């Protein structure tokens, strides 16, 4: 991982293969999460968007906004 507060990091093929061998559940979770990430970026046309992490957080945690209104 990088030393910046936010830095995109995508494991290389070798690390992904090792993760798949060492911890299959983590690998499957990572794959599922990345699938949703790319779907979100495509649906919201956020590729190259400065606020793409905000778009991702809104997409991933949309249920939280309803909960905050109820509180």
N, CA, C, O and CB atoms as a CASP TS submission, in Angstrom:
PFRMAT TS
TARGET T0000
AUTHOR 0000-0000-0000
METHOD Language model
MODEL 1
PARENT N/A
ATOM      1  N   UNK     1       0.843  -1.180   0.000  1.00  0.00           N
ATOM      2  CA  UNK     1       0.000   0.000   0.000  1.00  0.00           C
ATOM      3  C   UNK     1       0.890   1.246   0.000  1.00  0.00           C
ATOM      4  O   UNK     1       2.055   1.192   0.394  1.00  0.00           O
ATOM      5  CB  UNK     1      -0.960  -0.004   1.224  1.00  0.00           C
ATOM      6  N   UNK     2       0.335   2.335  -0.437  1.00  0.00           N
ATOM      7  CA  UNK     2       1.092   3.575  -0.512  1.00  0.00           C
ATOM      8  C   UNK     2       1.108   4.343   0.795  1.00  0.00           C
ATOM      9  O   UNK     2       0.437   3.976   1.759  1.00  0.00           O
ATOM     10  CB  UNK     2       0.534   4.441  -1.588  1.00  0.00           C
ATOM     11  N   UNK     3       1.880   5.407   0.811  1.00  0.00           N
ATOM     12  CA  UNK     3       1.994   6.235   2.003  1.00  0.00           C
ATOM     13  C   UNK     3       1.098   7.462   1.933  1.00  0.00           C
ATOM     14  O   UNK     3       1.069   8.250   2.879  1.00  0.00           O
ATOM     15  CB  UNK     3       3.429   6.660   2.205  1.00  0.00           C
ATOM     16  N   UNK     4       0.381   7.643   0.860  1.00  0.00           N
ATOM     17  CA  UNK     4      -0.524   8.777   0.707  1.00  0.00           C
ATOM     18  C   UNK     4      -1.831   8.460   1.425  1.00  0.00           C
ATOM     19  O   UNK     4      -2.171   7.289   1.593  1.00  0.00           O
ATOM     20  CB  UNK     4      -0.777   9.098  -0.797  1.00  0.00           C
ATOM     21  N   UNK     5      -2.580   9.500   1.857  1.00  0.00           N
ATOM     22  CA  UNK     5      -3.874   9.245   2.510  1.00  0.00           C
ATOM     23  C   UNK     5      -4.821   8.432   1.641  1.00  0.00           C
ATOM     24  O   UNK     5      -5.557   7.583   2.144  1.00  0.00           O
ATOM     25  CB  UNK     5      -4.535  10.555   2.878  1.00  0.00           C
ATOM     26  N   UNK     6      -4.804   8.686   0.355  1.00  0.00           N
ATOM     27  CA  UNK     6      -5.583   7.868  -0.575  1.00  0.00           C
ATOM     28  C   UNK     6      -4.715   7.583  -1.777  1.00  0.00           C
ATOM     29  O   UNK     6      -4.246   8.499  -2.453  1.00  0.00           O
ATOM     30  CB  UNK     6      -6.914   8.572  -0.996  1.00  0.00           C
ATOM     31  N   UNK     7      -4.510   6.334  -2.032  1.00  0.00           N
ATOM     32  CA  UNK     7      -3.755   5.925  -3.207  1.00  0.00           C
ATOM     33  C   UNK     7      -4.361   4.628  -3.706  1.00  0.00           C
ATOM     34  O   UNK     7      -4.456   3.654  -2.959  1.00  0.00           O
ATOM     35  CB  UNK     7      -2.229   5.761  -2.890  1.00  0.00           C
ATOM     36  N   UNK     8      -4.772   4.611  -4.971  1.00  0.00           N
ATOM     37  CA  UNK     8      -5.352   3.391  -5.523  1.00  0.00           C
ATOM     38  C   UNK     8      -4.292   2.306  -5.563  1.00  0.00           C
ATOM     39  O   UNK     8      -3.145   2.540  -5.944  1.00  0.00           O
ATOM     40  CB  UNK     8      -5.932   3.639  -6.935  1.00  0.00           C
ATOM     41  N   UNK     9      -4.700   1.126  -5.163  1.00  0.00           N
ATOM     42  CA  UNK     9      -3.791  -0.008  -5.176  1.00  0.00           C
ATOM     43  C   UNK     9      -4.550  -1.216  -5.685  1.00  0.00           C
ATOM     44  O   UNK     9      -5.571  -1.599  -5.114  1.00  0.00           O
ATOM     45  CB  UNK     9      -3.192  -0.275  -3.767  1.00  0.00           C
ATOM     46  N   UNK    10      -4.064  -1.806  -6.739  1.00  0.00           N
ATOM     47  CA  UNK    10      -4.647  -3.023  -7.269  1.00  0.00           C
ATOM     48  C   UNK    10      -3.549  -4.074  -7.303  1.00  0.00           C
ATOM     49  O   UNK    10      -2.527  -3.880  -7.962  1.00  0.00           O
ATOM     50  CB  UNK    10      -5.271  -2.795  -8.687  1.00  0.00           C
ATOM     51  N   UNK    11      -3.747  -5.187  -6.599  1.00  0.00           N
ATOM     52  CA  UNK    11      -2.711  -6.217  -6.569  1.00  0.00           C
ATOM     53  C   UNK    11      -2.420  -6.764  -7.967  1.00  0.00           C
ATOM     54  O   UNK    11      -3.303  -6.857  -8.820  1.00  0.00           O
ATOM     55  CB  UNK    11      -3.128  -7.357  -5.639  1.00  0.00           C
ATOM     56  N   UNK    12      -1.169  -7.118  -8.167  1.00  0.00           N
ATOM     57  CA  UNK    12      -0.779  -7.707  -9.444  1.00  0.00           C
ATOM     58  C   UNK    12      -1.271  -9.154  -9.515  1.00  0.00           C
ATOM     59  O   UNK    12      -1.738  -9.711  -8.522  1.00  0.00           O
ATOM     60  CB  UNK    12       0.762  -7.641  -9.633  1.00  0.00           C
ATOM     61  N   UNK    13      -1.161  -9.736 -10.672  1.00  0.00           N
ATOM     62  CA  UNK    13      -1.647 -11.091 -10.900  1.00  0.00           C
ATOM     63  C   UNK    13      -1.012 -12.100  -9.952  1.00  0.00           C
ATOM     64  O   UNK    13      -1.689 -12.994  -9.444  1.00  0.00           O
ATOM     65  CB  UNK    13      -1.382 -11.500 -12.330  1.00  0.00           C
ATOM     66  N   UNK    14       0.273 -11.956  -9.717  1.00  0.00           N
ATOM     67  CA  UNK    14       0.973 -12.899  -8.836  1.00  0.00           C
ATOM     68  C   UNK    14       0.392 -12.843  -7.424  1.00  0.00           C
ATOM     69  O   UNK    14       0.167 -13.881  -6.802  1.00  0.00           O
ATOM     70  CB  UNK    14       2.490 -12.591  -8.802  1.00  0.00           C
ATOM     71  N   UNK    15       0.149 -11.623  -6.916  1.00  0.00           N
ATOM     72  CA  UNK    15      -0.411 -11.482  -5.564  1.00  0.00           C
ATOM     73  C   UNK    15      -1.841 -12.007  -5.503  1.00  0.00           C
ATOM     74  O   UNK    15      -2.241 -12.603  -4.503  1.00  0.00           O
ATOM     75  CB  UNK    15      -0.374 -10.012  -5.119  1.00  0.00           C
ATOM     76  N   UNK    16      -2.610 -11.791  -6.563  1.00  0.00           N
ATOM     77  CA  UNK    16      -3.975 -12.319  -6.593  1.00  0.00           C
ATOM     78  C   UNK    16      -3.976 -13.844  -6.613  1.00  0.00           C
ATOM     79  O   UNK    16      -4.782 -14.476  -5.930  1.00  0.00           O
ATOM     80  CB  UNK    16      -4.729 -11.778  -7.812  1.00  0.00           C
ATOM     81  N   UNK    17      -3.089 -14.424  -7.381  1.00  0.00           N
ATOM     82  CA  UNK    17      -2.991 -15.892  -7.415  1.00  0.00           C
ATOM     83  C   UNK    17      -2.588 -16.437  -6.047  1.00  0.00           C
ATOM     84  O   UNK    17      -3.105 -17.463  -5.605  1.00  0.00           O
ATOM     85  CB  UNK    17      -1.974 -16.346  -8.486  1.00  0.00           C
ATOM     86  N   UNK    18      -1.666 -15.748  -5.383  1.00  0.00           N
ATOM     87  CA  UNK    18      -1.244 -16.174  -4.054  1.00  0.00           C
ATOM     88  C   UNK    18      -2.385 -16.035  -3.052  1.00  0.00           C
ATOM     89  O   UNK    18      -2.580 -16.908  -2.206  1.00  0.00           O
ATOM     90  CB  UNK    18      -0.030 -15.361  -3.591  1.00  0.00           C
ATOM     91  N   UNK    19      -3.143 -14.938  -3.145  1.00  0.00           N
ATOM     92  CA  UNK    19      -4.284 -14.755  -2.262  1.00  0.00           C
ATOM     93  C   UNK    19      -5.317 -15.858  -2.482  1.00  0.00           C
ATOM     94  O   UNK    19      -5.911 -16.363  -1.529  1.00  0.00           O
ATOM     95  CB  UNK    19      -4.917 -13.376  -2.484  1.00  0.00           C
ATOM     96  N   UNK    20      -5.523 -16.221  -3.727  1.00  0.00           N
ATOM     97  CA  UNK    20      -6.489 -17.282  -4.040  1.00  0.00           C
ATOM     98  C   UNK    20      -6.057 -18.614  -3.419  1.00  0.00           C
ATOM     99  O   UNK    20      -6.897 -19.373  -2.936  1.00  0.00           O
ATOM    100  CB  UNK    20      -6.645 -17.435  -5.570  1.00  0.00           C
ATOM    101  N   UNK    21      -4.763 -18.898  -3.431  1.00  0.00           N
ATOM    102  CA  UNK    21      -4.264 -20.139  -2.837  1.00  0.00           C
ATOM    103  C   UNK    21      -4.295 -20.093  -1.314  1.00  0.00           C
ATOM    104  O   UNK    21      -4.687 -21.066  -0.669  1.00  0.00           O
ATOM    105  CB  UNK    21      -2.845 -20.415  -3.314  1.00  0.00           C
ATOM    106  N   UNK    22      -3.883 -18.961  -0.738  1.00  0.00           N
ATOM    107  CA  UNK    22      -3.744 -18.854   0.717  1.00  0.00           C
ATOM    108  C   UNK    22      -5.059 -18.625   1.449  1.00  0.00           C
ATOM    109  O   UNK    22      -5.277 -19.167   2.532  1.00  0.00           O
ATOM    110  CB  UNK    22      -2.805 -17.741   1.048  1.00  0.00           C
ATOM    111  N   UNK    23      -5.931 -17.826   0.857  1.00  0.00           N
ATOM    112  CA  UNK    23      -7.157 -17.455   1.554  1.00  0.00           C
ATOM    113  C   UNK    23      -8.271 -17.265   0.525  1.00  0.00           C
ATOM    114  O   UNK    23      -8.522 -16.150   0.067  1.00  0.00           O
ATOM    115  CB  UNK    23      -6.952 -16.161   2.400  1.00  0.00           C
ATOM    116  N   UNK    24      -8.920 -18.341   0.177  1.00  0.00           N
ATOM    117  CA  UNK    24      -9.930 -18.322  -0.878  1.00  0.00           C
ATOM    118  C   UNK    24     -11.103 -17.397  -0.536  1.00  0.00           C
ATOM    119  O   UNK    24     -11.617 -16.707  -1.415  1.00  0.00           O
ATOM    120  CB  UNK    24     -10.442 -19.732  -1.131  1.00  0.00           C
ATOM    121  N   UNK    25     -11.526 -17.377   0.723  1.00  0.00           N
ATOM    122  CA  UNK    25     -12.655 -16.524   1.110  1.00  0.00           C
ATOM    123  C   UNK    25     -12.333 -15.044   0.909  1.00  0.00           C
ATOM    124  O   UNK    25     -13.175 -14.286   0.426  1.00  0.00           O
ATOM    125  CB  UNK    25     -13.036 -16.780   2.571  1.00  0.00           C
ATOM    126  N   UNK    26     -11.118 -14.631   1.277  1.00  0.00           N
ATOM    127  CA  UNK    26     -10.729 -13.234   1.077  1.00  0.00           C
ATOM    128  C   UNK    26     -10.661 -12.915  -0.405  1.00  0.00           C
ATOM    129  O   UNK    26     -11.084 -11.840  -0.831  1.00  0.00           O
ATOM    130  CB  UNK    26      -9.376 -12.941   1.748  1.00  0.00           C
ATOM    131  N   UNK    27     -10.134 -13.837  -1.189  1.00  0.00           N
ATOM    132  CA  UNK    27     -10.045 -13.640  -2.625  1.00  0.00           C
ATOM    133  C   UNK    27     -11.426 -13.464  -3.240  1.00  0.00           C
ATOM    134  O   UNK    27     -11.637 -12.561  -4.049  1.00  0.00           O
ATOM    135  CB  UNK    27      -9.324 -14.811  -3.277  1.00  0.00           C
ATOM    136  N   UNK    28     -12.372 -14.326  -2.857  1.00  0.00           N
ATOM    137  CA  UNK    28     -13.740 -14.224  -3.391  1.00  0.00           C
ATOM    138  C   UNK    28     -14.397 -12.913  -2.972  1.00  0.00           C
ATOM    139  O   UNK    28     -15.109 -12.297  -3.764  1.00  0.00           O
ATOM    140  CB  UNK    28     -14.596 -15.414  -2.915  1.00  0.00           C
ATOM    141  N   UNK    29     -14.166 -12.486  -1.748  1.00  0.00           N
ATOM    142  CA  UNK    29     -14.715 -11.209  -1.284  1.00  0.00           C
ATOM    143  C   UNK    29     -14.120 -10.051  -2.073  1.00  0.00           C
ATOM    144  O   UNK    29     -14.836  -9.136  -2.478  1.00  0.00           O
ATOM    145  CB  UNK    29     -14.447 -11.018   0.220  1.00  0.00           C
ATOM    146  N   UNK    30     -12.820 -10.093  -2.289  1.00  0.00           N
ATOM    147  CA  UNK    30     -12.147  -9.057  -3.069  1.00  0.00           C
ATOM    148  C   UNK    30     -12.709  -9.001  -4.482  1.00  0.00           C
ATOM    149  O   UNK    30     -12.998  -7.919  -4.992  1.00  0.00           O
ATOM    150  CB  UNK    30     -10.633  -9.309  -3.110  1.00  0.00           C
ATOM    151  N   UNK    31     -12.866 -10.159  -5.120  1.00  0.00           N
ATOM    152  CA  UNK    31     -13.424 -10.201  -6.476  1.00  0.00           C
ATOM    153  C   UNK    31     -14.821  -9.604  -6.525  1.00  0.00           C
ATOM    154  O   UNK    31     -15.134  -8.809  -7.411  1.00  0.00           O
ATOM    155  CB  UNK    31     -13.458 -11.636  -6.992  1.00  0.00           C
ATOM    156  N   UNK    32     -15.660  -9.992  -5.565  1.00  0.00           N
ATOM    157  CA  UNK    32     -17.038  -9.475  -5.509  1.00  0.00           C
ATOM    158  C   UNK    32     -17.037  -7.955  -5.336  1.00  0.00           C
ATOM    159  O   UNK    32     -17.788  -7.247  -6.007  1.00  0.00           O
ATOM    160  CB  UNK    32     -17.822 -10.142  -4.349  1.00  0.00           C
ATOM    161  N   UNK    33     -16.202  -7.469  -4.447  1.00  0.00           N
ATOM    162  CA  UNK    33     -16.119  -6.033  -4.192  1.00  0.00           C
ATOM    163  C   UNK    33     -15.647  -5.279  -5.426  1.00  0.00           C
ATOM    164  O   UNK    33     -16.185  -4.222  -5.756  1.00  0.00           O
ATOM    165  CB  UNK    33     -15.182  -5.755  -3.022  1.00  0.00           C
ATOM    166  N   UNK    34     -14.641  -5.821  -6.110  1.00  0.00           N
ATOM    167  CA  UNK    34     -14.130  -5.164  -7.312  1.00  0.00           C
ATOM    168  C   UNK    34     -15.156  -5.190  -8.445  1.00  0.00           C
ATOM    169  O   UNK    34     -15.234  -4.243  -9.228  1.00  0.00           O
ATOM    170  CB  UNK    34     -12.835  -5.833  -7.767  1.00  0.00           C
ATOM    171  N   UNK    35     -15.932  -6.248  -8.537  1.00  0.00           N
ATOM    172  CA  UNK    35     -17.004  -6.287  -9.543  1.00  0.00           C
ATOM    173  C   UNK    35     -17.994  -5.151  -9.295  1.00  0.00           C
ATOM    174  O   UNK    35     -18.369  -4.437 -10.225  1.00  0.00           O
ATOM    175  CB  UNK    35     -17.739  -7.659  -9.516  1.00  0.00           C
ATOM    176  N   UNK    36     -18.410  -4.985  -8.055  1.00  0.00           N
ATOM    177  CA  UNK    36     -19.341  -3.905  -7.722  1.00  0.00           C
ATOM    178  C   UNK    36     -18.711  -2.539  -7.944  1.00  0.00           C
ATOM    179  O   UNK    36     -19.390  -1.604  -8.370  1.00  0.00           O
ATOM    180  CB  UNK    36     -19.806  -4.032  -6.275  1.00  0.00           C
ATOM    181  N   UNK    37     -17.415  -2.415  -7.658  1.00  0.00           N
ATOM    182  CA  UNK    37     -16.722  -1.146  -7.873  1.00  0.00           C
ATOM    183  C   UNK    37     -16.790  -0.750  -9.345  1.00  0.00           C
ATOM    184  O   UNK    37     -17.149   0.383  -9.666  1.00  0.00           O
ATOM    185  CB  UNK    37     -15.252  -1.242  -7.408  1.00  0.00           C
ATOM    186  N   UNK    38     -16.450  -1.670 -10.237  1.00  0.00           N
ATOM    187  CA  UNK    38     -16.449  -1.349 -11.668  1.00  0.00           C
ATOM    188  C   UNK    38     -17.861  -1.157 -12.206  1.00  0.00           C
ATOM    189  O   UNK    38     -18.065  -0.343 -13.108  1.00  0.00           O
ATOM    190  CB  UNK    38     -15.746  -2.450 -12.454  1.00  0.00           C
ATOM    191  N   UNK    39     -18.826  -1.875 -11.683  1.00  0.00           N
ATOM    192  CA  UNK    39     -20.227  -1.644 -12.065  1.00  0.00           C
ATOM    193  C   UNK    39     -20.643  -0.241 -11.662  1.00  0.00           C
ATOM    194  O   UNK    39     -21.250   0.480 -12.455  1.00  0.00           O
ATOM    195  CB  UNK    39     -21.164  -2.692 -11.411  1.00  0.00           C
ATOM    196  N   UNK    40     -20.324   0.153 -10.439  1.00  0.00           N
ATOM    197  CA  UNK    40     -20.665   1.485  -9.947  1.00  0.00           C
ATOM    198  C   UNK    40     -20.028   2.567 -10.807  1.00  0.00           C
ATOM    199  O   UNK    40     -20.693   3.528 -11.194  1.00  0.00           O
ATOM    200  CB  UNK    40     -20.224   1.646  -8.493  1.00  0.00           C
ATOM    201  N   UNK    41     -18.734   2.414 -11.110  1.00  0.00           N
ATOM    202  CA  UNK    41     -18.042   3.421 -11.909  1.00  0.00           C
ATOM    203  C   UNK    41     -18.675   3.542 -13.296  1.00  0.00           C
ATOM    204  O   UNK    41     -18.751   4.639 -13.851  1.00  0.00           O
ATOM    205  CB  UNK    41     -16.548   3.073 -12.033  1.00  0.00           C
ATOM    206  N   UNK    42     -19.126   2.430 -13.852  1.00  0.00           N
ATOM    207  CA  UNK    42     -19.746   2.438 -15.161  1.00  0.00           C
ATOM    208  C   UNK    42     -21.143   3.057 -15.105  1.00  0.00           C
ATOM    209  O   UNK    42     -21.483   3.900 -15.934  1.00  0.00           O
ATOM    210  CB  UNK    42     -19.815   1.022 -15.718  1.00  0.00           C
ATOM    211  N   UNK    43     -21.948   2.642 -14.132  1.00  0.00           N
ATOM    212  CA  UNK    43     -23.322   3.134 -14.013  1.00  0.00           C
ATOM    213  C   UNK    43     -23.352   4.644 -13.776  1.00  0.00           C
ATOM    214  O   UNK    43     -24.190   5.351 -14.336  1.00  0.00           O
ATOM    215  CB  UNK    43     -24.049   2.409 -12.873  1.00  0.00           C
ATOM    216  N   UNK    44     -22.435   5.128 -12.945  1.00  0.00           N
ATOM    217  CA  UNK    44     -22.434   6.556 -12.587  1.00  0.00           C
ATOM    218  C   UNK    44     -21.458   7.364 -13.434  1.00  0.00           C
ATOM    219  O   UNK    44     -21.202   8.533 -13.147  1.00  0.00           O
ATOM    220  CB  UNK    44     -22.089   6.726 -11.116  1.00  0.00           C
ATOM    221  N   UNK    45     -20.918   6.744 -14.468  1.00  0.00           N
ATOM    222  CA  UNK    45     -19.993   7.409 -15.383  1.00  0.00           C
ATOM    223  C   UNK    45     -18.915   8.165 -14.602  1.00  0.00           C
ATOM    224  O   UNK    45     -18.671   9.345 -14.854  1.00  0.00           O
ATOM    225  CB  UNK    45     -20.757   8.373 -16.316  1.00  0.00           C
ATOM    226  N   UNK    46     -18.281   7.485 -13.665  1.00  0.00           N
ATOM    227  CA  UNK    46     -17.327   8.120 -12.766  1.00  0.00           C
ATOM    228  C   UNK    46     -15.876   7.818 -13.117  1.00  0.00           C
ATOM    229  O   UNK    46     -14.990   8.154 -12.330  1.00  0.00           O
ATOM    230  CB  UNK    46     -17.599   7.691 -11.361  1.00  0.00           C
ATOM    231  N   UNK    47     -15.594   7.205 -14.249  1.00  0.00           N
ATOM    232  CA  UNK    47     -14.212   6.928 -14.626  1.00  0.00           C
ATOM    233  C   UNK    47     -13.467   8.252 -14.793  1.00  0.00           C
ATOM    234  O   UNK    47     -13.884   9.119 -15.561  1.00  0.00           O
ATOM    235  CB  UNK    47     -14.147   6.082 -15.937  1.00  0.00           C
ATOM    236  N   UNK    48     -12.367   8.393 -14.069  1.00  0.00           N
ATOM    237  CA  UNK    48     -11.585   9.622 -14.157  1.00  0.00           C
ATOM    238  C   UNK    48     -12.176  10.779 -13.374  1.00  0.00           C
ATOM    239  O   UNK    48     -11.612  11.873 -13.368  1.00  0.00           O
ATOM    240  CB  UNK    48     -11.442  10.021 -15.579  1.00  0.00           C
ATOM    241  N   UNK    49     -13.288  10.557 -12.723  1.00  0.00           N
ATOM    242  CA  UNK    49     -13.943  11.594 -11.932  1.00  0.00           C
ATOM    243  C   UNK    49     -13.170  11.788 -10.633  1.00  0.00           C
ATOM    244  O   UNK    49     -12.780  10.814  -9.988  1.00  0.00           O
ATOM    245  CB  UNK    49     -15.428  11.226 -11.644  1.00  0.00           C
ATOM    246  N   UNK    50     -12.950  13.031 -10.251  1.00  0.00           N
ATOM    247  CA  UNK    50     -12.224  13.339  -9.026  1.00  0.00           C
ATOM    248  C   UNK    50     -12.971  12.789  -7.815  1.00  0.00           C
ATOM    249  O   UNK    50     -12.336  12.371  -6.847  1.00  0.00           O
ATOM    250  CB  UNK    50     -12.018  14.858  -8.885  1.00  0.00           C
ATOM    251  N   UNK    51     -14.273  12.779  -7.845  1.00  0.00           N
ATOM    252  CA  UNK    51     -15.086  12.346  -6.717  1.00  0.00           C
ATOM    253  C   UNK    51     -15.513  10.888  -6.815  1.00  0.00           C
ATOM    254  O   UNK    51     -16.531  10.512  -6.236  1.00  0.00           O
ATOM    255  CB  UNK    51     -16.301  13.215  -6.606  1.00  0.00           C
ATOM    256  N   UNK    52     -14.765  10.064  -7.529  1.00  0.00           N
ATOM    257  CA  UNK    52     -15.210   8.689  -7.729  1.00  0.00           C
ATOM    258  C   UNK    52     -15.254   7.894  -6.432  1.00  0.00           C
ATOM    259  O   UNK    52     -16.059   6.970  -6.316  1.00  0.00           O
ATOM    260  CB  UNK    52     -14.308   7.996  -8.715  1.00  0.00           C
ATOM    261  N   UNK    53     -14.418   8.221  -5.454  1.00  0.00           N
ATOM    262  CA  UNK    53     -14.488   7.513  -4.179  1.00  0.00           C
ATOM    263  C   UNK    53     -15.758   7.885  -3.421  1.00  0.00           C
ATOM    264  O   UNK    53     -16.322   7.048  -2.717  1.00  0.00           O
ATOM    265  CB  UNK    53     -13.253   7.822  -3.324  1.00  0.00           C
ATOM    266  N   UNK    54     -16.215   9.126  -3.556  1.00  0.00           N
ATOM    267  CA  UNK    54     -17.486   9.542  -2.951  1.00  0.00           C
ATOM    268  C   UNK    54     -18.631   8.812  -3.630  1.00  0.00           C
ATOM    269  O   UNK    54     -19.556   8.354  -2.958  1.00  0.00           O
ATOM    270  CB  UNK    54     -17.681  11.079  -3.058  1.00  0.00           C
ATOM    271  N   UNK    55     -18.584   8.698  -4.940  1.00  0.00           N
ATOM    272  CA  UNK    55     -19.602   7.960  -5.686  1.00  0.00           C
ATOM    273  C   UNK    55     -19.623   6.505  -5.225  1.00  0.00           C
ATOM    274  O   UNK    55     -20.694   5.928  -5.038  1.00  0.00           O
ATOM    275  CB  UNK    55     -19.339   8.045  -7.212  1.00  0.00           C
ATOM    276  N   UNK    56     -18.447   5.912  -5.042  1.00  0.00           N
ATOM    277  CA  UNK    56     -18.325   4.524  -4.612  1.00  0.00           C
ATOM    278  C   UNK    56     -18.894   4.359  -3.210  1.00  0.00           C
ATOM    279  O   UNK    56     -19.645   3.417  -2.958  1.00  0.00           O
ATOM    280  CB  UNK    56     -16.855   4.067  -4.655  1.00  0.00           C
ATOM    281  N   UNK    57     -18.551   5.253  -2.299  1.00  0.00           N
ATOM    282  CA  UNK    57     -19.060   5.170  -0.927  1.00  0.00           C
ATOM    283  C   UNK    57     -20.578   5.317  -0.910  1.00  0.00           C
ATOM    284  O   UNK    57     -21.260   4.586  -0.191  1.00  0.00           O
ATOM    285  CB  UNK    57     -18.409   6.251  -0.040  1.00  0.00           C
ATOM    286  N   UNK    58     -21.109   6.242  -1.684  1.00  0.00           N
ATOM    287  CA  UNK    58     -22.563   6.411  -1.755  1.00  0.00           C
ATOM    288  C   UNK    58     -23.244   5.153  -2.285  1.00  0.00           C
ATOM    289  O   UNK    58     -24.296   4.751  -1.787  1.00  0.00           O
ATOM    290  CB  UNK    58     -22.917   7.609  -2.641  1.00  0.00           C
ATOM    291  N   UNK    59     -22.643   4.540  -3.289  1.00  0.00           N
ATOM    292  CA  UNK    59     -23.186   3.319  -3.878  1.00  0.00           C
ATOM    293  C   UNK    59     -23.120   2.160  -2.890  1.00  0.00           C
ATOM    294  O   UNK    59     -24.077   1.400  -2.746  1.00  0.00           O
ATOM    295  CB  UNK    59     -22.430   2.961  -5.160  1.00  0.00           C
ATOM    296  N   UNK    60     -21.989   2.034  -2.216  1.00  0.00           N
ATOM    297  CA  UNK    60     -21.763   0.895  -1.336  1.00  0.00           C
ATOM    298  C   UNK    60     -22.566   0.991  -0.047  1.00  0.00           C
ATOM    299  O   UNK    60     -23.044  -0.021   0.465  1.00  0.00           O
ATOM    300  CB  UNK    60     -20.296   0.779  -1.012  1.00  0.00           C
ATOM    301  N   UNK    61     -22.717   2.200   0.476  1.00  0.00           N
ATOM    302  CA  UNK    61     -23.360   2.381   1.779  1.00  0.00           C
ATOM    303  C   UNK    61     -24.652   3.188   1.678  1.00  0.00           C
ATOM    304  O   UNK    61     -24.959   3.972   2.577  1.00  0.00           O
ATOM    305  CB  UNK    61     -22.403   3.066   2.740  1.00  0.00           C
ATOM    306  N   UNK    62     -25.404   3.010   0.610  1.00  0.00           N
ATOM    307  CA  UNK    62     -26.623   3.786   0.418  1.00  0.00           C
ATOM    308  C   UNK    62     -27.624   3.592   1.539  1.00  0.00           C
ATOM    309  O   UNK    62     -28.413   4.497   1.811  1.00  0.00           O
ATOM    310  CB  UNK    62     -27.259   3.423  -0.889  1.00  0.00           C
ATOM    311  N   UNK    63     -27.619   2.462   2.189  1.00  0.00           N
ATOM    312  CA  UNK    63     -28.554   2.172   3.275  1.00  0.00           C
ATOM    313  C   UNK    63     -28.316   3.114   4.453  1.00  0.00           C
ATOM    314  O   UNK    63     -29.258   3.429   5.180  1.00  0.00           O
ATOM    315  CB  UNK    63     -28.418   0.705   3.729  1.00  0.00           C
ATOM    316  N   UNK    64     -27.111   3.561   4.653  1.00  0.00           N
ATOM    317  CA  UNK    64     -26.795   4.423   5.786  1.00  0.00           C
ATOM    318  C   UNK    64     -27.515   5.760   5.707  1.00  0.00           C
ATOM    319  O   UNK    64     -27.865   6.325   6.743  1.00  0.00           O
ATOM    320  CB  UNK    64     -25.304   4.651   5.866  1.00  0.00           C
ATOM    321  N   UNK    65     -27.742   6.272   4.525  1.00  0.00           N
ATOM    322  CA  UNK    65     -28.405   7.560   4.394  1.00  0.00           C
ATOM    323  C   UNK    65     -29.840   7.501   4.878  1.00  0.00           C
ATOM    324  O   UNK    65     -30.321   8.450   5.498  1.00  0.00           O
ATOM    325  CB  UNK    65     -28.364   8.028   2.958  1.00  0.00           C
ATOM    326  N   UNK    66     -30.532   6.408   4.607  1.00  0.00           N
ATOM    327  CA  UNK    66     -31.898   6.242   5.108  1.00  0.00           C
ATOM    328  C   UNK    66     -31.889   6.136   6.632  1.00  0.00           C
ATOM    329  O   UNK    66     -32.766   6.691   7.293  1.00  0.00           O
ATOM    330  CB  UNK    66     -32.562   4.991   4.483  1.00  0.00           C
ATOM    331  N   UNK    67     -30.924   5.442   7.186  1.00  0.00           N
ATOM    332  CA  UNK    67     -30.834   5.271   8.639  1.00  0.00           C
ATOM    333  C   UNK    67     -30.584   6.605   9.323  1.00  0.00           C
ATOM    334  O   UNK    67     -31.138   6.864  10.391  1.00  0.00           O
ATOM    335  CB  UNK    67     -29.719   4.277   8.999  1.00  0.00           C
ATOM    336  N   UNK    68     -29.750   7.464   8.718  1.00  0.00           N
ATOM    337  CA  UNK    68     -29.483   8.762   9.328  1.00  0.00           C
ATOM    338  C   UNK    68     -30.719   9.647   9.356  1.00  0.00           C
ATOM    339  O   UNK    68     -30.922  10.387  10.318  1.00  0.00           O
ATOM    340  CB  UNK    68     -28.369   9.464   8.588  1.00  0.00           C
ATOM    341  N   UNK    69     -31.542   9.585   8.328  1.00  0.00           N
ATOM    342  CA  UNK    69     -32.772  10.364   8.305  1.00  0.00           C
ATOM    343  C   UNK    69     -33.735   9.913   9.393  1.00  0.00           C
ATOM    344  O   UNK    69     -34.450  10.736   9.965  1.00  0.00           O
ATOM    345  CB  UNK    69     -33.438  10.257   6.943  1.00  0.00           C
ATOM    346  N   UNK    70     -33.764   8.615   9.687  1.00  0.00           N
ATOM    347  CA  UNK    70     -34.651   8.104  10.716  1.00  0.00           C
ATOM    348  C   UNK    70     -34.190   8.514  12.112  1.00  0.00           C
ATOM    349  O   UNK    70     -35.019   8.685  13.007  1.00  0.00           O
ATOM    350  CB  UNK    70     -34.742   6.594  10.621  1.00  0.00           C
ATOM    351  N   UNK    71     -32.891   8.674  12.310  1.00  0.00           N
ATOM    352  CA  UNK    71     -32.347   9.056  13.613  1.00  0.00           C
ATOM    353  C   UNK    71     -32.633  10.519  13.824  1.00  0.00           C
ATOM    354  O   UNK    71     -32.269  11.076  14.860  1.00  0.00           O
ATOM    355  CB  UNK    71     -30.820   8.765  13.711  1.00  0.00           C
TER
END
